[in-house]
Amino acid sequence: MTKHAISPQSGILGDAFACDCGAVLAGRMTAELHAAENGLCSACLGSAEEELAPGLARGCSACVATGRRKEQITWQLAYAEAEHLITMTVIRGIVAGFDGPFHLSEIADTVRSGLGLAAGRMPVGPRVRDLLLQLQATGEITMLSAPDEMVGTDMVLYRDPQWQRARTLGL
């Protein structure tokens, strides 16, 4: 069995990658295709890590830090199912039931119990987070949390952010 470990190559013009099998891959898309063809995650190229910012890496969220394509596809299908079940209407309805501040985990737990989902059944938290961020972007809710961690000068991390419904004028 041929080993496939894909890594970026420095000193070559443009994006270039090399694989342990001997392939030189010109560009990110070529590297992703080579990874997928060989059963590796196309997001982390089989490394099982994603770089959030220079010097800050964590386990790849696309393949659950396995570096394998099967897990990446399984997660993508589960997220697609979550998108179908957990709609903006569902989240707005749950948020409307909170008079005061609420955490991401509280909304996710409410969704999970409301749909009768076992923990780990599908990526409820990431889907709920995405929808809450959309509500924040439209001004329907306001984030109250301070970042849990600063990464460099332009990135912040939140572990369990807290929001509240935005106050409407004239009330």
C-alpha positions as CSV (number, residue, x, y, z in Angstrom):
1,M,0.0,0.0,0.0
2,T,1.3,3.4,-1.0
3,K,1.6,6.0,1.8
4,H,-0.1,9.3,1.1
5,A,0.9,12.3,3.3
6,I,0.3,15.6,1.6
7,S,2.2,18.7,2.7
8,P,2.7,22.2,1.4
9,Q,6.0,22.9,-0.2
10,S,7.8,26.2,0.3
11,G,10.2,27.8,-2.1
12,I,8.0,26.9,-5.1
13,L,6.0,29.7,-6.9
14,G,2.3,29.5,-6.1
15,D,0.6,26.9,-4.0
16,A,2.4,23.6,-4.4
17,F,2.1,20.4,-2.4
18,A,4.0,17.1,-2.3
19,C,2.8,13.7,-1.4
20,D,4.8,10.9,0.1
21,C,3.8,8.8,-3.0
22,G,6.0,11.1,-5.1
23,A,3.3,13.2,-6.6
24,V,4.0,16.9,-6.9
25,L,0.7,18.7,-6.8
26,A,0.3,22.2,-8.3
27,G,-2.4,24.1,-6.4
28,R,-4.7,23.4,-3.5
29,M,-7.5,22.0,-5.7
30,T,-5.1,19.4,-7.2
31,A,-3.9,18.5,-3.6
32,E,-7.6,18.1,-2.5
33,L,-8.4,15.9,-5.4
34,H,-5.4,13.7,-4.8
35,A,-6.3,13.5,-1.1
36,A,-9.9,12.5,-1.9
37,E,-8.8,9.9,-4.5
38,N,-6.7,8.3,-1.9
39,G,-9.2,8.2,1.0
40,L,-7.9,11.3,2.8
41,C,-9.8,14.3,4.0
42,S,-9.8,17.0,1.4
43,A,-10.0,19.7,4.0
44,C,-6.8,18.9,6.0
45,L,-5.2,16.8,3.2
46,G,-5.0,13.8,5.6
47,S,-3.0,15.7,8.3
48,A,-6.0,15.5,10.8
49,E,-5.3,19.1,11.8
50,E,-6.5,22.5,10.6
51,E,-4.6,25.7,11.0
52,L,-6.9,28.4,12.4
53,A,-4.3,31.0,12.4
54,P,-0.5,30.9,12.0
55,G,0.8,28.9,14.9
56,L,-2.7,27.8,16.1
57,A,-3.8,24.3,15.0
58,R,-6.6,22.1,16.2
59,G,-8.1,18.8,15.1
60,C,-9.7,19.0,11.7
61,S,-13.4,19.6,12.1
62,A,-14.2,18.3,8.6
63,C,-13.0,14.7,9.4
64,V,-13.2,14.7,13.2
65,A,-9.4,14.8,13.3
66,T,-9.0,11.4,11.6
67,G,-7.5,12.6,8.3
68,R,-9.8,10.2,6.5
69,R,-12.3,10.8,3.7
70,K,-15.0,8.5,5.0
71,E,-15.4,10.5,8.2
72,Q,-15.4,13.7,6.3
73,I,-18.2,12.6,4.1
74,T,-20.2,11.2,7.1
75,W,-19.9,14.6,8.8
76,Q,-20.9,16.5,5.7
77,L,-24.0,14.3,5.3
78,A,-24.9,14.7,9.0
79,Y,-24.5,18.5,8.7
80,A,-26.7,18.5,5.6
81,E,-29.3,16.6,7.6
82,A,-29.0,19.1,10.4
83,E,-29.5,22.0,7.9
84,H,-32.7,20.3,6.7
85,L,-34.1,19.7,10.3
86,I,-32.8,22.8,12.1
87,T,-34.2,25.7,10.3
88,M,-34.2,29.4,11.0
89,T,-37.9,29.2,12.0
90,V,-37.0,26.6,14.6
91,I,-34.2,28.7,16.1
92,R,-36.3,31.9,16.1
93,G,-39.1,30.0,17.9
94,I,-36.7,28.8,20.6
95,V,-35.0,32.2,21.0
96,A,-38.4,33.9,21.4
97,G,-39.0,31.7,24.5
98,F,-36.0,33.3,26.3
99,D,-36.7,36.5,28.1
100,G,-33.1,37.1,29.1
101,P,-29.6,36.0,28.0
102,F,-29.1,32.5,26.6
103,H,-26.0,30.4,25.7
104,L,-25.4,28.6,22.5
105,S,-25.4,25.3,24.5
106,E,-28.9,26.1,25.9
107,I,-30.3,26.6,22.4
108,A,-28.6,23.5,21.1
109,D,-29.8,21.4,24.0
110,T,-33.4,22.6,23.5
111,V,-33.1,21.7,19.8
112,R,-31.7,18.3,20.5
113,S,-34.4,17.5,23.1
114,G,-37.2,19.0,20.9
115,L,-36.1,16.7,18.0
116,G,-35.5,13.8,20.2
117,L,-31.9,13.5,19.1
118,A,-29.2,11.6,21.1
119,A,-26.0,13.5,21.7
120,G,-23.7,13.0,18.8
121,R,-26.5,12.0,16.5
122,M,-25.8,15.0,14.2
123,P,-23.8,18.3,14.5
124,V,-26.6,20.2,16.3
125,G,-24.2,22.7,18.0
126,P,-22.4,23.9,14.7
127,R,-25.8,24.3,12.9
128,V,-27.3,26.2,15.8
129,R,-24.2,28.4,16.0
130,D,-24.4,29.2,12.3
131,L,-28.0,30.2,12.6
132,L,-27.5,32.3,15.8
133,L,-24.7,34.1,14.0
134,Q,-27.1,34.9,11.2
135,L,-29.6,36.3,13.7
136,Q,-26.8,38.4,15.1
137,A,-25.9,39.7,11.7
138,T,-29.5,40.8,11.0
139,G,-29.7,42.5,14.4
140,E,-32.3,40.2,15.9
141,I,-30.0,39.1,18.7
142,T,-27.0,40.7,20.4
143,M,-23.9,38.9,21.6
144,L,-23.1,39.5,25.3
145,S,-20.0,37.3,25.6
146,A,-16.5,38.5,25.7
147,P,-14.1,36.3,23.9
148,D,-12.6,33.4,25.8
149,E,-9.4,33.6,24.0
150,M,-7.6,36.0,21.6
151,V,-5.5,34.5,18.8
152,G,-3.1,37.0,17.4
153,T,-4.6,40.4,16.8
154,D,-7.5,39.6,14.6
155,M,-9.1,36.3,15.8
156,V,-11.2,35.5,18.8
157,L,-12.5,32.2,20.2
158,Y,-15.8,31.7,22.1
159,R,-16.4,28.5,23.9
160,D,-20.1,28.9,24.8
161,P,-21.2,32.4,23.6
162,Q,-24.1,34.2,25.2
163,W,-26.7,36.3,23.4
164,Q,-30.0,38.0,24.1
165,R,-32.8,39.2,21.9
166,A,-32.3,42.7,20.6
167,R,-34.6,45.4,22.1
168,T,-36.9,47.0,19.6
169,L,-37.4,50.7,19.5
170,G,-40.6,52.1,21.0
171,L,-41.0,49.6,23.7
